[in-house]
Amino acid sequence: MKDSQEFLKATLKNPLAVGAIAPSSRALSKLMIEGVEPSESEMVLELGVGTGAVTEMISKILPSADSYLGIEIDKRLASLVKEKYPDLNIMNADATSCTEIHEKSELGAVKYVLSGIPFVSLPKDICGQIFKEIDGFMEKGCMFRTFQYVHGFYTPPAKRLRDYMTERYGPMEKSRIVFKNVPPAVTLTWKTA
């Protein structure tokens, strides 16, 4: 209940930055980590941690806390998740600086980028800055996964994200629809060698 309340507060404070009406469901969170296998030397970078729904699932598959770095722009949400997972590396920061944050962390190579960032509701220039950051990880061999809500799948910003990633990293893998999420969503995955 506390998560939902904090999520609502964050949404009311900055609806474009949150971009959702409810935290990700357990079903969507499980799908977000499907096939993700971090190791001591290959870590997970989570962008847009939110209330930690996906973080919870990630925490169950980590070999150690040093295999994870989470970035959340909302101070209250970052604090809430850090309280729940005190051993994990969770930063209250902007994803437009994720490369620098990762370098300063001295953690392993980023093998998985899992994003809860609401790209569809963010300004184009901010999305562009975040994509440039993601490009740096993808160039080194990485998997990028995000989700989109079904009702917004064909909007220009949603299509722009898919086109951008597909142009650079090849075919997209789209999951089945997760109806046990409010609103229903699909995951989108791109991989580089």
C-alpha positions as CSV (number, residue, x, y, z in Angstrom):
1,M,0.0,0.0,0.0
2,K,2.9,2.4,0.8
3,D,4.3,1.8,-2.6
4,S,1.0,2.8,-4.3
5,Q,0.7,5.9,-2.2
6,E,4.3,7.0,-2.9
7,F,3.7,6.2,-6.6
8,L,0.6,8.4,-6.6
9,K,2.4,11.2,-4.9
10,A,5.2,11.0,-7.5
11,T,2.7,10.9,-10.3
12,L,0.9,13.9,-9.1
13,K,4.1,15.8,-8.5
14,N,5.5,15.1,-12.0
15,P,3.2,13.1,-14.3
16,L,5.5,13.2,-17.3
17,A,8.5,11.9,-15.4
18,V,6.5,9.0,-13.9
19,G,4.4,8.3,-17.0
20,A,2.1,5.7,-15.5
21,I,-0.9,5.3,-13.3
22,A,0.2,2.4,-11.2
23,P,3.4,0.5,-10.4
24,S,4.4,-2.4,-12.6
25,S,2.6,-5.6,-11.8
26,R,4.3,-8.8,-10.6
27,A,3.5,-10.4,-14.0
28,L,5.2,-7.5,-16.0
29,S,8.1,-7.4,-13.6
30,K,8.7,-11.2,-14.0
31,L,8.6,-10.7,-17.8
32,M,11.1,-7.8,-17.6
33,I,13.7,-10.2,-16.0
34,E,13.1,-13.2,-18.3
35,G,16.4,-14.4,-19.7
36,V,18.4,-11.9,-17.5
37,E,21.4,-13.7,-15.9
38,P,23.7,-11.3,-14.2
39,S,27.1,-12.5,-12.9
40,E,29.9,-11.1,-10.8
41,S,31.4,-9.4,-13.9
42,E,28.2,-8.7,-15.9
43,M,25.6,-6.5,-14.2
44,V,22.1,-5.2,-14.5
45,L,21.5,-1.4,-14.9
46,E,17.9,-0.5,-14.1
47,L,16.8,2.9,-15.3
48,G,13.6,4.3,-13.8
49,V,13.4,2.2,-10.7
50,G,10.0,3.6,-9.6
51,T,8.7,1.9,-6.5
52,G,10.9,-1.1,-7.1
53,A,8.5,-3.6,-8.6
54,V,11.1,-4.8,-11.2
55,T,13.9,-4.2,-8.6
56,E,12.3,-6.8,-6.4
57,M,12.5,-9.4,-9.2
58,I,16.0,-8.5,-10.1
59,S,17.1,-8.8,-6.5
60,K,16.1,-12.5,-6.5
61,I,18.5,-13.3,-9.4
62,L,21.6,-11.3,-8.4
63,P,24.7,-13.2,-7.5
64,S,25.6,-10.2,-5.3
65,A,24.6,-6.6,-4.7
66,D,27.6,-5.5,-6.9
67,S,25.8,-6.9,-9.9
68,Y,23.2,-4.2,-9.8
69,L,22.9,-0.4,-10.3
70,G,19.5,1.3,-10.2
71,I,18.9,4.9,-11.2
72,E,15.7,6.8,-10.2
73,I,15.1,10.5,-10.8
74,D,12.4,11.0,-8.2
75,K,14.1,11.5,-4.8
76,R,11.1,10.1,-2.8
77,L,10.9,6.9,-4.9
78,A,14.7,6.4,-4.9
79,S,14.6,6.7,-1.1
80,L,11.7,4.3,-0.8
81,V,13.5,1.6,-2.8
82,K,16.8,2.1,-1.1
83,E,15.0,1.6,2.2
84,K,13.6,-1.7,0.9
85,Y,16.9,-2.9,-0.6
86,P,19.6,-1.3,1.5
87,D,22.3,-3.5,0.0
88,L,21.6,-2.6,-3.6
89,N,23.3,0.3,-5.4
90,I,20.3,2.7,-6.0
91,M,21.1,6.3,-7.0
92,N,18.8,9.3,-7.0
93,A,19.9,10.7,-10.3
94,D,19.0,11.4,-13.9
95,A,19.4,8.6,-16.6
96,T,20.9,11.2,-18.9
97,S,24.1,10.7,-16.7
98,C,24.0,6.9,-16.4
99,T,27.3,6.3,-18.1
100,E,29.1,8.6,-15.7
101,I,27.2,7.1,-12.7
102,H,28.2,3.6,-13.8
103,E,31.8,4.6,-14.3
104,K,32.1,6.2,-10.9
105,S,30.4,3.1,-9.3
106,E,33.4,0.9,-10.4
107,L,30.9,-2.0,-10.8
108,G,31.2,-4.6,-13.5
109,A,30.3,-4.3,-17.2
110,V,26.7,-3.6,-18.0
111,K,25.2,-6.6,-19.7
112,Y,21.5,-5.8,-19.2
113,V,19.7,-2.4,-19.3
114,L,16.2,-2.7,-18.0
115,S,14.2,0.4,-18.3
116,G,11.0,1.6,-16.7
117,I,11.5,5.1,-18.1
118,P,8.3,6.5,-19.7
119,F,10.0,7.4,-23.0
120,V,6.5,8.0,-24.6
121,S,5.8,10.9,-22.2
122,L,9.2,12.5,-22.1
123,P,10.4,15.4,-24.4
124,K,12.3,14.3,-27.5
125,D,15.5,15.9,-26.4
126,I,15.6,14.1,-23.1
127,C,14.8,10.8,-24.8
128,G,17.7,11.5,-27.2
129,Q,20.1,12.1,-24.4
130,I,19.1,8.9,-22.6
131,F,19.3,6.9,-25.9
132,K,22.9,8.2,-26.4
133,E,23.7,6.9,-22.9
134,I,22.1,3.5,-23.7
135,D,24.1,3.4,-27.1
136,G,27.3,3.4,-25.1
137,F,26.3,0.2,-23.3
138,M,24.8,-1.4,-26.4
139,E,28.0,-0.9,-28.4
140,K,29.9,-3.1,-25.9
141,G,27.4,-6.0,-26.2
142,C,24.3,-5.7,-24.1
143,M,20.6,-6.4,-23.9
144,F,18.1,-3.5,-23.6
145,R,14.6,-4.1,-22.4
146,T,11.8,-1.7,-21.8
147,F,8.0,-1.9,-21.8
148,Q,5.2,0.0,-23.5
149,Y,1.6,0.2,-22.7
150,V,-0.7,-1.4,-25.3
151,H,-3.0,1.6,-25.6
152,G,0.0,3.8,-26.6
153,F,1.9,1.3,-28.7
154,Y,1.1,3.1,-32.0
155,T,1.6,6.7,-30.9
156,P,4.4,8.6,-32.6
157,P,6.7,8.7,-29.5
158,A,6.3,4.9,-28.9
159,K,7.0,4.2,-32.6
160,R,10.0,6.6,-32.5
161,L,11.6,4.6,-29.7
162,R,11.1,1.3,-31.5
163,D,12.4,2.7,-34.8
164,Y,15.4,4.3,-33.1
165,M,16.4,1.0,-31.4
166,T,15.7,-1.2,-34.3
167,E,17.7,1.0,-36.7
168,R,20.7,0.7,-34.5
169,Y,20.4,-2.8,-33.0
170,G,18.3,-4.9,-35.4
171,P,15.1,-6.7,-34.8
172,M,13.0,-6.1,-31.7
173,E,11.6,-9.0,-29.7
174,K,8.1,-8.1,-28.5
175,S,6.5,-10.1,-25.7
176,R,3.0,-11.3,-25.3
177,I,0.6,-8.8,-23.8
178,V,0.6,-8.7,-20.0
179,F,-3.1,-8.2,-19.2
180,K,-2.3,-8.5,-15.5
181,N,-0.9,-5.0,-15.5
182,V,-2.6,-1.6,-15.3
183,P,-2.7,-0.7,-18.1
184,P,-1.8,-3.8,-20.1
185,A,1.8,-3.8,-21.5
186,V,4.3,-5.6,-23.7
187,T,8.1,-5.8,-23.2
188,L,10.4,-4.8,-26.0
189,T,14.0,-6.3,-26.2
190,W,17.0,-5.6,-28.4
191,K,20.3,-7.4,-28.1
192,T,23.8,-6.8,-29.4
193,A,26.6,-9.3,-29.4
